[in-house]
Amino acid sequence: MSFDPATFKFETPQFDPRFPTQNQSKHCAQSYVDYHKCINAKGEEFEPCKIFFKTFTSLCPLDWVEKWDDQREAGKFPIKLD
């Protein structure tokens, strides 16, 4: 996804009743996992997958995402994504 300042619209993730507390760490991690499971099953252009992408990119610290991406690429991510 590229950033275009002219069309940028700031959006925050919608409420998810599975994660009712202020600490959104689990919501972040689950959205990352759900996104990768979704794109593995349906492809990156499948619109519902994009909701998970927006959620984890809004909630997760960049360091976490980079670490998880490195683990996935190395085949060492602790959760099956297929």
LINQUIHU-V48518 format. One record per residue. SS is DSSP state (2 for helix, 1 for strand, 0 for the rest). PHI is phi as a letter, one per 30 degrees, with the letter a starting at -180 (none if undefined). NEAR is the number of other ideal C-beta (glycine too) atoms within 12 Angstrom. Layout:
# LINQUIHU-V48518
SS&PHI&NEAR ; SS&PHI&NEAR
This chain:
# LINQUIHU-V48518
0&none&11 ; 0&c&7 ; 0&c&10 ; 0&b&8 ; 0&e&8 ; 0&d&7 ; 0&c&9 ; 0&d&10 ; 0&b&10 ; 0&d&10 ; 0&b&13 ; 0&c&14 ; 0&d&23 ; 0&d&16 ; 0&d&12 ; 0&b&21 ; 0&d&8 ; 0&d&15 ; 0&b&20 ; 0&d&11 ; 0&d&12 ; 0&d&9 ; 0&d&11 ; 0&c&25 ; 2&e&17 ; 2&d&21 ; 2&d&28 ; 2&e&28 ; 2&d&28 ; 2&d&24 ; 2&d&34 ; 2&d&37 ; 2&d&28 ; 2&d&30 ; 2&d&34 ; 2&d&29 ; 2&d&22 ; 2&d&27 ; 2&d&24 ; 2&d&20 ; 2&d&16 ; 2&c&17 ; 0&j&12 ; 0&d&17 ; 0&d&12 ; 0&d&17 ; 2&e&14 ; 2&e&19 ; 2&d&24 ; 2&d&22 ; 2&d&21 ; 2&d&35 ; 2&d&27 ; 2&d&24 ; 2&d&32 ; 2&d&33 ; 2&d&23 ; 2&d&23 ; 2&c&29 ; 0&d&29 ; 0&d&17 ; 2&e&14 ; 2&e&11 ; 2&d&20 ; 2&d&25 ; 2&d&14 ; 2&d&19 ; 2&d&27 ; 2&d&20 ; 2&d&14 ; 2&d&19 ; 2&d&24 ; 2&d&13 ; 0&d&11 ; 0&i&11 ; 0&c&12 ; 0&d&22 ; 0&d&13 ; 0&b&17 ; 0&d&11 ; 0&c&22 ; 0&c&13
